[in-house]
Amino acid sequence: MSRKLALAETVSMAIITLKSNRLRSLLTMLGIVIGNASVITLVGVGRGAQNLAENQLSNLGANVLFVVPGNNDTRRRGVAFPRNLVLEDAEAISKQVPTVKRVAPQISSSEVVQFGSKSSTSSITGITPNFLPVRSFDIAKGRFISEQDVNSARNVVVIGPDLNEKLFGANRSIGENLRIKDQTFQVIGIMSPKGAVFGNNQDENAYIPITTMVSRITGRDPTYGVSLSFISIEAINERATRAAKFQITNLLRQRHNIIRDDDFAVRSQKDALQIVSTITGGLTLMLAAIGGISLLVGGIGIMNIMLVSVSERTEEIGLRKALGARSSDVLTQFLIESLILASLGGLLGTGLGVAAISTLSILTPLPATIGVKTIMTTVSLSGSIGLIFGVLPARRAAKLDPIVALRSL
Protein backbone atom coordinates (compact mmCIF):
# COMPACT_ATOMS: atom_id res chain seq x y z
CA MET A 1 0.00 0.00 0.00
CA SER A 2 1.39 3.41 -0.97
CA ARG A 3 2.02 6.08 1.58
CA LYS A 4 2.74 9.74 1.13
CA LEU A 5 6.36 10.65 1.89
CA ALA A 6 7.04 13.44 4.36
CA LEU A 7 8.49 16.63 2.88
CA ALA A 8 11.67 16.32 4.95
CA GLU A 9 12.19 12.78 3.63
CA THR A 10 11.67 13.97 0.05
CA VAL A 11 14.15 16.82 0.51
CA SER A 12 16.69 14.42 2.00
CA MET A 13 16.35 12.07 -0.97
CA ALA A 14 16.75 15.00 -3.41
CA ILE A 15 19.94 16.13 -1.67
CA ILE A 16 21.37 12.61 -1.70
CA THR A 17 20.63 12.32 -5.43
CA LEU A 18 22.32 15.65 -6.20
CA LYS A 19 25.36 14.73 -4.09
CA SER A 20 25.76 11.46 -5.96
CA ASN A 21 26.21 13.46 -9.19
CA ARG A 22 28.27 16.42 -7.94
CA LEU A 23 29.88 17.33 -11.25
CA ARG A 24 26.58 17.27 -13.14
CA SER A 25 24.93 19.33 -10.39
CA LEU A 26 27.68 21.95 -10.52
CA LEU A 27 27.53 22.18 -14.32
CA THR A 28 23.73 22.44 -14.16
CA MET A 29 23.99 25.33 -11.68
CA LEU A 30 26.56 27.13 -13.83
CA GLY A 31 23.98 28.75 -16.09
CA ILE A 32 22.07 30.15 -13.10
CA VAL A 33 25.33 31.30 -11.46
CA ILE A 34 26.34 33.23 -14.58
CA GLY A 35 22.84 34.61 -15.09
CA ASN A 36 22.46 35.77 -11.50
CA ALA A 37 25.94 37.29 -11.42
CA SER A 38 25.15 39.12 -14.67
CA VAL A 39 21.91 40.58 -13.32
CA ILE A 40 23.53 41.75 -10.06
CA THR A 41 26.57 43.22 -11.83
CA LEU A 42 24.67 44.95 -14.63
CA VAL A 43 22.06 46.44 -12.32
CA GLY A 44 24.85 47.61 -10.02
CA VAL A 45 26.65 49.25 -12.94
CA GLY A 46 23.43 50.96 -14.05
CA ARG A 47 22.79 52.32 -10.57
CA GLY A 48 26.43 53.34 -10.31
CA ALA A 49 26.09 55.38 -13.49
CA GLN A 50 23.00 57.05 -12.06
CA ASN A 51 24.76 57.79 -8.76
CA LEU A 52 27.78 59.20 -10.59
CA ALA A 53 25.64 61.53 -12.71
CA GLU A 54 23.61 62.66 -9.71
CA ASN A 55 26.76 63.31 -7.67
CA GLN A 56 28.18 65.42 -10.48
CA LEU A 57 24.94 67.36 -10.84
CA SER A 58 24.77 67.99 -7.10
CA ASN A 59 28.01 69.97 -7.44
CA LEU A 60 26.12 72.49 -9.57
CA GLY A 61 24.07 73.64 -6.59
CA ALA A 62 20.39 73.12 -5.81
CA ASN A 63 19.46 76.75 -6.57
CA VAL A 64 21.44 77.16 -9.80
CA LEU A 65 19.74 77.72 -13.16
CA PHE A 66 21.22 77.63 -16.65
CA VAL A 67 19.99 79.57 -19.65
CA VAL A 68 21.23 78.08 -22.92
CA PRO A 69 20.58 79.19 -26.50
CA GLY A 70 18.37 77.01 -28.70
CA ASN A 71 15.18 75.14 -27.80
CA ASN A 72 14.42 71.46 -27.28
CA ASP A 73 13.43 70.92 -30.92
CA THR A 74 16.74 72.25 -32.25
CA ARG A 75 18.67 70.02 -29.87
CA ARG A 76 16.73 66.93 -30.93
CA ARG A 77 17.39 67.61 -34.59
CA GLY A 78 21.07 68.26 -33.96
CA VAL A 79 20.86 71.80 -35.34
CA ALA A 80 23.57 74.18 -34.17
CA PHE A 81 22.45 76.53 -31.42
CA PRO A 82 21.58 80.03 -32.69
CA ARG A 83 23.66 82.79 -31.13
CA ASN A 84 20.79 84.55 -29.47
CA LEU A 85 21.94 85.01 -25.88
CA VAL A 86 23.83 88.26 -25.47
CA LEU A 87 25.53 90.02 -22.59
CA GLU A 88 22.61 92.45 -22.31
CA ASP A 89 20.32 89.48 -21.50
CA ALA A 90 22.49 88.59 -18.51
CA GLU A 91 22.52 92.18 -17.33
CA ALA A 92 18.72 92.41 -17.64
CA ILE A 93 18.23 89.23 -15.63
CA SER A 94 20.53 90.54 -12.91
CA LYS A 95 18.67 93.85 -12.63
CA GLN A 96 15.04 92.91 -13.31
CA VAL A 97 14.44 89.45 -11.79
CA PRO A 98 13.89 89.78 -8.02
CA THR A 99 14.37 86.07 -7.25
CA VAL A 100 17.89 86.07 -8.70
CA LYS A 101 20.91 86.57 -6.44
CA ARG A 102 23.82 86.41 -8.90
CA VAL A 103 24.29 86.09 -12.66
CA ALA A 104 27.39 84.69 -14.34
CA PRO A 105 27.48 84.96 -18.16
CA GLN A 106 29.93 82.64 -19.90
CA ILE A 107 31.60 82.36 -23.30
CA SER A 108 33.48 79.14 -24.04
CA SER A 109 35.87 78.15 -26.80
CA SER A 110 38.25 75.24 -27.32
CA GLU A 111 41.81 76.50 -27.78
CA VAL A 112 45.39 75.29 -27.54
CA VAL A 113 47.16 76.41 -24.36
CA GLN A 114 50.98 76.50 -24.53
CA PHE A 115 53.78 76.86 -22.01
CA GLY A 116 57.24 76.40 -23.41
CA SER A 117 57.33 73.12 -25.30
CA LYS A 118 54.20 71.79 -23.61
CA SER A 119 50.67 72.29 -24.90
CA SER A 120 47.12 71.12 -24.24
CA THR A 121 43.78 71.66 -25.94
CA SER A 122 41.44 73.02 -23.29
CA SER A 123 38.11 74.75 -22.89
CA ILE A 124 38.75 78.47 -22.40
CA THR A 125 35.88 80.17 -20.60
CA GLY A 126 35.34 83.90 -20.40
CA ILE A 127 33.69 84.70 -17.09
CA THR A 128 32.97 87.37 -14.50
CA PRO A 129 33.83 87.24 -10.76
CA ASN A 130 30.33 85.92 -10.04
CA PHE A 131 31.28 82.61 -11.66
CA LEU A 132 33.07 81.44 -8.51
CA PRO A 133 30.12 81.66 -6.04
CA VAL A 134 27.42 80.76 -8.60
CA ARG A 135 29.11 77.53 -9.70
CA SER A 136 30.49 76.72 -6.21
CA PHE A 137 34.10 76.65 -7.38
CA ASP A 138 37.06 77.32 -5.08
CA ILE A 139 40.58 78.66 -5.53
CA ALA A 140 43.43 76.42 -4.38
CA LYS A 141 46.28 78.88 -5.00
CA GLY A 142 46.54 82.52 -6.03
CA ARG A 143 43.38 84.51 -6.75
CA PHE A 144 40.38 84.52 -9.08
CA ILE A 145 39.30 86.96 -11.80
CA SER A 146 38.40 90.36 -10.29
CA GLU A 147 36.17 93.22 -11.42
CA GLN A 148 39.31 95.23 -12.28
CA ASP A 149 40.48 92.36 -14.53
CA VAL A 150 37.13 92.43 -16.35
CA ASN A 151 36.90 96.22 -16.62
CA SER A 152 40.45 96.49 -17.97
CA ALA A 153 40.24 93.35 -20.13
CA ARG A 154 43.50 92.08 -18.65
CA ASN A 155 45.35 89.08 -20.04
CA VAL A 156 45.16 87.00 -16.88
CA VAL A 157 44.12 83.37 -16.53
CA VAL A 158 43.07 80.94 -13.81
CA ILE A 159 43.70 77.29 -14.68
CA GLY A 160 42.34 73.99 -13.46
CA PRO A 161 44.57 71.61 -11.44
CA ASP A 162 44.83 69.01 -14.22
CA LEU A 163 45.81 71.65 -16.79
CA ASN A 164 48.34 73.00 -14.30
CA GLU A 165 49.82 69.51 -13.92
CA LYS A 166 50.05 69.05 -17.71
CA LEU A 167 51.77 72.35 -18.38
CA PHE A 168 53.85 72.98 -15.26
CA GLY A 169 54.15 69.66 -13.46
CA ALA A 170 55.66 70.19 -10.02
CA ASN A 171 56.99 73.64 -10.94
CA ARG A 172 55.46 76.87 -9.68
CA SER A 173 52.89 78.26 -12.10
CA ILE A 174 51.58 81.41 -10.37
CA GLY A 175 53.07 84.42 -12.13
CA GLU A 176 54.21 82.44 -15.18
CA ASN A 177 53.07 83.36 -18.69
CA LEU A 178 51.36 80.98 -21.11
CA ARG A 179 49.93 81.48 -24.58
CA ILE A 180 46.34 81.13 -25.74
CA LYS A 181 45.62 81.78 -29.43
CA ASP A 182 48.88 83.76 -29.87
CA GLN A 183 48.06 85.89 -26.82
CA THR A 184 50.20 85.94 -23.66
CA PHE A 185 48.34 85.40 -20.39
CA GLN A 186 49.68 85.56 -16.85
CA VAL A 187 48.62 82.76 -14.51
CA ILE A 188 47.10 84.32 -11.38
CA GLY A 189 45.40 81.31 -9.80
CA ILE A 190 44.77 77.56 -9.73
CA MET A 191 41.30 76.14 -9.17
CA SER A 192 40.50 73.45 -6.61
CA PRO A 193 39.59 70.04 -8.07
CA LYS A 194 35.99 69.92 -9.30
CA GLY A 195 35.78 66.74 -11.35
CA ALA A 196 33.88 65.96 -14.53
CA VAL A 197 30.31 66.75 -15.52
CA PHE A 198 28.87 64.65 -18.38
CA GLY A 199 32.33 63.76 -19.66
CA ASN A 200 33.72 67.31 -19.46
CA ASN A 201 36.71 67.41 -17.11
CA GLN A 202 36.37 70.82 -15.48
CA ASP A 203 39.84 70.49 -13.97
CA GLU A 204 41.38 70.90 -17.44
CA ASN A 205 39.62 74.23 -18.14
CA ALA A 206 41.05 77.73 -18.09
CA TYR A 207 39.20 80.92 -17.11
CA ILE A 208 39.84 84.45 -18.34
CA PRO A 209 37.91 87.76 -18.04
CA ILE A 210 34.86 87.78 -20.31
CA THR A 211 35.93 91.10 -21.84
CA THR A 212 39.32 89.62 -22.71
CA MET A 213 37.57 86.62 -24.22
CA VAL A 214 35.54 88.87 -26.53
CA SER A 215 38.33 91.27 -27.50
CA ARG A 216 41.18 88.75 -28.00
CA ILE A 217 39.80 85.20 -28.41
CA THR A 218 36.31 84.91 -29.91
CA GLY A 219 35.62 88.42 -31.19
CA ARG A 220 32.26 90.20 -31.30
CA ASP A 221 29.37 88.83 -33.37
CA PRO A 222 28.51 91.54 -35.96
CA THR A 223 24.79 90.73 -35.73
CA TYR A 224 24.19 90.02 -32.07
CA GLY A 225 27.13 91.68 -30.33
CA VAL A 226 28.65 89.76 -27.41
CA SER A 227 27.13 86.29 -27.87
CA LEU A 228 27.11 84.01 -24.84
CA SER A 229 27.53 80.24 -24.64
CA PHE A 230 25.13 80.17 -21.68
CA ILE A 231 24.25 82.02 -18.50
CA SER A 232 24.63 80.55 -15.00
CA ILE A 233 22.17 82.00 -12.50
CA GLU A 234 21.96 81.63 -8.73
CA ALA A 235 18.48 82.02 -7.23
CA ILE A 236 18.10 83.60 -3.79
CA ASN A 237 17.35 80.13 -2.37
CA GLU A 238 16.28 76.66 -3.49
CA ARG A 239 12.57 77.38 -3.03
CA ALA A 240 12.83 80.38 -5.36
CA THR A 241 14.20 78.41 -8.34
CA ARG A 242 10.77 77.72 -9.85
CA ALA A 243 9.74 81.37 -9.60
CA ALA A 244 13.11 82.47 -10.95
CA LYS A 245 12.76 80.12 -13.92
CA PHE A 246 9.30 81.52 -14.70
CA GLN A 247 10.42 85.15 -14.38
CA ILE A 248 13.58 84.63 -16.47
CA THR A 249 11.58 82.93 -19.21
CA ASN A 250 9.06 85.78 -19.39
CA LEU A 251 11.80 88.43 -19.38
CA LEU A 252 13.75 86.80 -22.21
CA ARG A 253 10.58 86.29 -24.24
CA GLN A 254 9.91 90.01 -24.01
CA ARG A 255 13.50 90.89 -24.89
CA HIS A 256 13.59 88.47 -27.84
CA ASN A 257 10.06 89.32 -29.03
CA ILE A 258 8.97 85.70 -28.77
CA ILE A 259 5.31 84.71 -28.92
CA ARG A 260 5.35 80.94 -29.40
CA ASP A 261 8.66 79.03 -29.78
CA ASP A 262 11.43 79.98 -27.38
CA ASP A 263 14.92 80.36 -28.84
CA PHE A 264 16.44 79.57 -25.43
CA ALA A 265 15.96 77.06 -22.61
CA VAL A 266 16.05 77.58 -18.86
CA ARG A 267 17.19 74.50 -16.97
CA SER A 268 17.59 73.79 -13.26
CA GLN A 269 19.48 71.09 -11.42
CA LYS A 270 16.16 69.36 -10.74
CA ASP A 271 15.38 69.29 -14.48
CA ALA A 272 18.78 67.80 -15.18
CA LEU A 273 18.33 65.20 -12.43
CA GLN A 274 14.97 64.15 -13.88
CA ILE A 275 16.49 63.73 -17.34
CA VAL A 276 19.42 61.78 -15.93
CA SER A 277 17.13 59.58 -13.80
CA THR A 278 15.00 58.78 -16.85
CA ILE A 279 18.01 57.89 -18.99
CA THR A 280 19.88 55.89 -16.36
CA GLY A 281 16.66 54.20 -15.21
CA GLY A 282 16.06 53.00 -18.76
CA LEU A 283 19.69 51.90 -18.99
CA THR A 284 19.39 49.93 -15.75
CA LEU A 285 16.21 48.20 -16.97
CA MET A 286 17.90 47.32 -20.26
CA LEU A 287 20.94 45.89 -18.45
CA ALA A 288 18.66 43.95 -16.09
CA ALA A 289 16.81 42.53 -19.11
CA ILE A 290 20.11 41.39 -20.64
CA GLY A 291 21.02 39.68 -17.37
CA GLY A 292 17.52 38.19 -17.22
CA ILE A 293 18.11 36.52 -20.57
CA SER A 294 21.14 34.80 -19.03
CA LEU A 295 18.92 33.57 -16.20
CA LEU A 296 16.42 32.16 -18.71
CA VAL A 297 19.23 30.34 -20.50
CA GLY A 298 20.28 28.92 -17.14
CA GLY A 299 16.71 27.76 -16.53
CA ILE A 300 16.61 26.03 -19.89
CA GLY A 301 19.88 24.33 -18.98
CA ILE A 302 18.32 22.99 -15.76
CA MET A 303 15.32 21.68 -17.69
CA ASN A 304 17.51 19.88 -20.24
CA ILE A 305 19.71 18.24 -17.62
CA MET A 306 16.71 17.19 -15.55
CA LEU A 307 15.09 15.63 -18.65
CA VAL A 308 18.28 13.65 -19.21
CA SER A 309 18.21 12.70 -15.54
CA VAL A 310 14.65 11.36 -15.91
CA SER A 311 15.78 9.13 -18.78
CA GLU A 312 18.75 7.83 -16.81
CA ARG A 313 16.74 7.24 -13.64
CA THR A 314 13.84 5.37 -15.26
CA GLU A 315 14.63 2.16 -13.37
CA GLU A 316 14.91 4.04 -10.05
CA ILE A 317 11.55 5.76 -10.60
CA GLY A 318 9.86 2.49 -11.60
CA LEU A 319 11.28 0.68 -8.57
CA ARG A 320 10.16 3.44 -6.19
CA LYS A 321 6.64 3.39 -7.62
CA ALA A 322 6.53 -0.41 -7.40
CA LEU A 323 7.47 -0.14 -3.72
CA GLY A 324 4.60 2.27 -3.04
CA ALA A 325 5.82 5.79 -3.92
CA ARG A 326 3.12 8.03 -5.34
CA SER A 327 3.39 10.05 -8.52
CA SER A 328 3.16 13.18 -6.38
CA ASP A 329 6.23 12.05 -4.40
CA VAL A 330 8.26 11.66 -7.59
CA LEU A 331 6.98 15.02 -8.87
CA THR A 332 7.88 16.74 -5.62
CA GLN A 333 11.38 15.25 -5.52
CA PHE A 334 12.25 16.40 -9.02
CA LEU A 335 10.85 19.87 -8.33
CA ILE A 336 12.89 20.08 -5.12
CA GLU A 337 16.03 19.03 -7.00
CA SER A 338 15.43 21.81 -9.55
CA LEU A 339 14.72 24.31 -6.77
CA ILE A 340 17.91 23.39 -4.89
CA LEU A 341 20.04 23.68 -8.02
CA ALA A 342 18.55 27.04 -8.98
CA SER A 343 18.65 28.49 -5.45
CA LEU A 344 22.26 27.43 -4.82
CA GLY A 345 23.21 28.78 -8.25
CA GLY A 346 21.42 32.01 -7.40
CA LEU A 347 23.30 32.40 -4.11
CA LEU A 348 26.67 31.67 -5.73
CA GLY A 349 25.89 34.07 -8.60
CA THR A 350 24.84 36.76 -6.14
CA GLY A 351 28.13 36.39 -4.29
CA LEU A 352 30.08 36.72 -7.55
CA GLY A 353 27.97 39.73 -8.61
CA VAL A 354 28.49 41.54 -5.30
CA ALA A 355 32.23 40.82 -5.50
CA ALA A 356 32.31 42.22 -9.05
CA ILE A 357 30.48 45.39 -7.95
CA SER A 358 32.86 45.87 -5.02
CA THR A 359 35.85 45.44 -7.34
CA LEU A 360 34.44 47.99 -9.80
CA SER A 361 33.87 50.50 -7.01
CA ILE A 362 37.48 50.14 -5.87
CA LEU A 363 39.21 50.12 -9.26
CA THR A 364 37.04 52.67 -11.11
CA PRO A 365 35.38 56.01 -10.24
CA LEU A 366 31.98 54.40 -10.89
CA PRO A 367 30.10 54.16 -7.55
CA ALA A 368 28.48 50.84 -8.44
CA THR A 369 26.04 49.66 -5.78
CA ILE A 370 23.27 47.13 -5.26
CA GLY A 371 20.42 47.08 -2.76
CA VAL A 372 19.37 44.25 -0.46
CA LYS A 373 15.92 44.28 -2.06
CA THR A 374 17.42 43.70 -5.51
CA ILE A 375 19.56 40.84 -4.18
CA MET A 376 16.57 39.16 -2.55
CA THR A 377 14.49 39.64 -5.69
CA THR A 378 17.18 38.12 -7.89
CA VAL A 379 17.70 35.10 -5.64
CA SER A 380 13.93 34.56 -5.47
CA LEU A 381 13.74 34.84 -9.25
CA SER A 382 16.43 32.18 -9.57
CA GLY A 383 14.43 29.79 -7.39
CA SER A 384 11.26 30.54 -9.34
CA ILE A 385 13.03 29.82 -12.61
CA GLY A 386 14.20 26.48 -11.15
CA LEU A 387 10.62 25.56 -10.25
CA ILE A 388 9.16 26.69 -13.58
CA PHE A 389 11.71 24.91 -15.74
CA GLY A 390 11.64 21.86 -13.47
CA VAL A 391 7.93 21.25 -14.01
CA LEU A 392 8.27 19.47 -17.36
CA PRO A 393 10.92 16.96 -16.21
CA ALA A 394 9.05 16.41 -12.93
CA ARG A 395 5.75 15.73 -14.72
CA ARG A 396 7.46 13.35 -17.13
CA ALA A 397 9.02 11.47 -14.22
CA ALA A 398 5.73 11.35 -12.31
CA LYS A 399 3.82 9.96 -15.30
CA LEU A 400 6.17 7.02 -15.86
CA ASP A 401 4.37 3.67 -15.71
CA PRO A 402 6.19 1.53 -13.13
CA ILE A 403 5.67 -1.66 -15.17
CA VAL A 404 7.13 -0.12 -18.31
CA ALA A 405 9.96 1.43 -16.29
CA LEU A 406 10.85 -1.86 -14.64
CA ARG A 407 11.16 -3.62 -18.04
CA SER A 408 14.45 -1.77 -18.57
CA LEU A 409 15.99 -3.43 -15.50
N, C-alpha and C positions, 0 to 999 in steps of 0.2 A: 504494500500500500504506500502510495506517495505521500510525502510530507513536505510542507513548505520550509525551506531553509531560512534560518535567521539571517538578518542583514549582516551581522558581524561575521558569521560563518562564510557568507558569500564574498565579503570584502577580503577575508583572509585567504580564501581560495584564489581570488583574482590577483592578490599580491604574490602568492606563491607561484602562480603561472607566469607572471611578468618577471619574477626573479630567475626563473628557470631559463628564460631567454633574454638575458641582460643586454647583449649586443643588439638584438632586434628591437628591444624596448628603447634603447638609447637612440638608435637610428630613427625610430618612429617619432620620438619626441623632438628630433632635430628640427623638423619643419616648424613646429610650434615655437621652439626656442628662438629660431631666427626671426619668425614673424613677430613674436612678442617683443624681442629686442629692437626690431625695426620700428614698431609702433612707438615704444617708449622713447627711443632716440630721436625719431623724426618729430614727434610732438614736442619733445624738449627743445629741439633746435628751433622749431617754429615759435615757441613761447620765448626762447632766448632772443630771437630776432625782434619780437614785439617789445620785450623788456629793454633791449638795447636802443631801439628807436624812441621809446618813451623816455628813457633816461636822458638821451640827447636832447629831446624836445623840452624836457623839464629845465634844462640849462637856459632856455630862452626867456624864462620868467612867465609866471601865470598871468600877469597883467600887461603883456607885450603884444602889440598888434603889428601887422606888416601890410603895407599897401604896395602892391606890385602892379606894373602895367600889364594890360591885356586881360581878357575875361576868360571864363572857363571854356567857352567854345573854341577860342583861338588856341588854347593850350591843348585841347583834345585833338585838334586838327594838325598840331605841330607847326602852326604858323608863327613866325617870329613876332615877338612882342612889339607893339607900336611904341614909339618913344613919346609917350603922352604925359608922363609925370615930370614936372619941372620943379625947380627950387622954390618957385613962388607958391606951389601947392603945399609944400612942407611948412613954409612960413605962415600960410593962411591957417593951416591946421593948428599950429602952435598958438596963434593969436585968437582964433575964433571958436575953438572947441573947448568948452569948459571942463570936460571930463578928462582932458589930456594933461599930463604932467610934463613930459619932455618929448621932443621930436628929434630924430636923428636921420637926416637924409643921407643917402649913400650912392656913390658911383663906383662901379667895379669894372676892372679890366684885367685881362691876363697878359702879363709882361715878363720879360726876362730881367732878373735882378743879378747884377754882377758885382763881385768884389775880388779884385786881382784876377787870378786865373780861374776862380771858381764862379759858377753861375747856377741859377735855378729859375725855372718858370713858376711864377707865383701869381696869386690873385692880389692885385693892387686895389685897395679900397680908399676912395676919397671920403673923409668923414669930418664931423664936427666934434667938439669936446663932449657933447651929449651922448655920443656913441658908447662911451665907457659905462655910465650908469644904466642906460637903457638896455644894453645887451648883457649886462652883468659880467663884464670883463674886468680883469685886474692887471695892474702893472707889476712885474717882478723886479725890474731894475730900471733906473732912469725915470723919465716922466712921460706923460701922454701929450697928445696934440692940445695946444692951448688956443684961446680966442685970438691972442696976438699972432700965433702961427697962421690961423685962418685969415685974419684981416690983412696980414702982410703977404699972404701966399708964399710962405717960406718953404724952402726945399729941405724939409725934415721928415724923418720916417721912423715909425715904430714897427718893429718886426716881431713875428711869432717865434717861440722858442725853437721849433724845428727848423725854421729858416735860418735862425741865428746859428744853430749847430752846423747846418750845411755850409754856410758861408764863412763862419769864423772859428768853428770848432771850439777849442778850449781858450782861445784868445779873447781878449777884451774887445767888445764891439761898440760900446757907448763912445760916441765922439768920432768914430771912424766914418769914412765916406764910402758910399756904394753908388752904383749907377743903375738908373731905371730909364729905359728908352732914351739913352744918350744924355740924360740929365743926372747931375750929381746931387745926392741927398745925404744929409748927415743923420746918422743913427742917434736918436735921443732916448730911446726906451726899448725894452723887451717885454712882451706880454707874458702873463702867466699861462700855463697850459690850459687849454679849453677843450681839446678833443675834436672829433669829427661830427658833423651833422649831415646825414644823408650822403655820405661818401666824400664830403668836402672837409679836408683837414684844415681847421681854422688856425692851427699852430704853424702852418706854412705861409700864412698871409702876411701882407705888409700894409700899413696904414699911413696915409699922408693927408694933409689938409685938403678939404674938398675944393677950395679955390685953386690950389696948386694942381690938383687933378684936372680941373677944367682948363687951366691956362697952359699946362705943360705936357699933359699926357693924352687926354681924350679930345680936347678942344670943345668948342661950343657948337651946338646944333644950329644951323642957320635958320631953321623953321621954328623950332620950339625953344631955343635958348639952352639953358643948362638942364639937360635931360638926366633924370635920375634912374638908377637901376631899381631901387625900391626905397621905401621910407619905413624906418623902424619907429614905433610910437609906444611910449609908456603911459598907460592910463593911471589915474590917481590912485586906484586900488583895483583889486581883482573883481570886485562886484560891479565896478564901473565899466568893465571892458565891453559889455553888450551895448550900453548906451553910447560909449565912445565909438564903437563900430558903426552904429546907426547914424550918429552925428557926422562922422567923417565921410560916410557914403553920401549923405545928403549934400554936404558942403562941396565935395568933388563933383557931384552931378551938376550942381549950379555953376561951378567954375568951368566945367567942360561942356556945358550946354547939352547935357544928356537927358533924353526923355525916356528911352526904353532900354537899350543895351549898353551896359557899363563898359568903358574901355579901361577899367582897372578892377582890382579885386582886393578886398580887405579881409585879411585872415588873422585869426587868433591862435594861440597855442592849443586851445580846446578844439578848434576846427582841425588843426593838424593832427592832434591826437586821435580824433574820430576817423580821419582818413587812414592814418597808420593802423589803427585797430581793425578797421574793415579789411585792409590789405593783408595784414599779418594774420588776422583771423581766418581769412580764406586760404592763405598759405598753409596754416596749421592744419586746417581740415583736409586740404589736398594731400599733405604729407601723411596725415593719419590714414587717409584712404589708401595710399600706396602701401603703408605698413599693413593695413587690413587685408589687402590682397595677399600679402605674404602669409598672414594667418589662415586665410582660406586655403591656400596651397598646402599649408601644414595640416589642415583638417582633412583635405583630400588624401594626403599621405597616410594619415591614421586610418581612414576608411579602407584604403587599398591594402594596407598591411593586415588589418583585422579580417578582411575578406580572405586573404591568403591563410591567415591563422585558422579561420573556420574550416577551410578545406583540409588543412593539415591535422586538425583536431576532431575530424569526423568520428573516428573510433571512440575517442574520449567522451564526446557528446552522446553518442549512441549508448555507450556503457553506463553513463550517469543516468540517462533516461530509463534504461532497462532496470536500474537499481532503485528507481523511484523518484528521481529528480523531475520537477515540473518544467514545462516550457518557460514559465515565468522566471524560474531560478536561472536557467541558462541565459535568458534575455538579460536579466539583471546583472549577471556576472560579466557578460561582454560589455554592457554599458559601463559598469564600474571600471573595467580595465581601460576603456577609452577615456573615461573621466580622469583616472589616475595619470595616464600618459599625458593628456592635455594639460592638466593642472600642474604637474611637475615641470612640464616643458614651459608653461607660462611663468612659473616661479623662477626657473633658471634664466629664461629670457628677460624677465624683469630685472634680475640681478645684473645681467650683462648690459641692459639698456641704461640702468642707473649708473653703472661704472663708466659707460661711454660718455654719458652726460657730464659726470664729474670730471672726466679727463678733458673734455672739450672746454669746460669752464676754467680749468687750470691752464691749459696750453693756448687758448685763444681768448680774445676780448669778448667773445659772445657769452652773455650770462645765461647759458642754457639751464633750464630748471624743469622739474616735473612735480606735480602735486600728488598727494596721497590718494585723492579721489580718482585721479587718472590711473594710478597704479592698480588700485582695487578694481576699477572698471575693466582694465585690460586683462588682469588675471581672471576675473569672472567671465569675460568674453572667451578666454582660452578654454575654460572648463565647459562653457556652453557649446563651443565649436566641437569639443571632444564628444559631448553627448549627442549633438545633432548628426555628426558624421559617423557616430558609432551605432546609430539606429539600424541602418541597413544590414551591417554584418551581424548585429545582435538578433534581428528578426530572422535572418537566414539560418543562424545557428539554432534558434528556438523552434523553427519549423521543421527541422530535420526529423525524419521518421526513424526511430530507434532501430527498427528491424532492418531497414535499408542501410543505416549507418553501420550496424554490426556485421553486415555481409563483407565489409572491407577488411575485417579482422583476419 
